[in-house]
Amino acid sequence: MADGEQRRNPAPRAPRKERDAEGAAAATSTAGVPDAARGDEDAQESDAARRRRRAQFLRELHEAKQLRDRVQPRRARAARMRQQMRMRTFRW
């Protein structure tokens, strides 16, 4: 990256220590548990991890949309107008 460039994705991320701690906690949560009992915990842990990743993705997506609206106000206004027209013509 050159001196004046910014990252392509300006959304803040969790510090590496926190991300590594989450991964380590997931890896050690099933240590010493019999294989039969581990299947349920793996499913729950992977489901929790999936929800956590999804929440992070949705936060970053929302931030990206807000940034786009700030840097392209004319396009954002046109999109709002189109949405208003859609809602006016929508039948319940």
Buried (B, 14 or more C-beta within 10 A) or exposed (E): EEEEEEEEEEEEEEEEEEEEEEEEEBEEEBEEEEEEEBEEEBEEBEEEEEEEEEEBEEEBEEBEEEEEBEEEEEEBEEEEEEEEEEEEEEEE
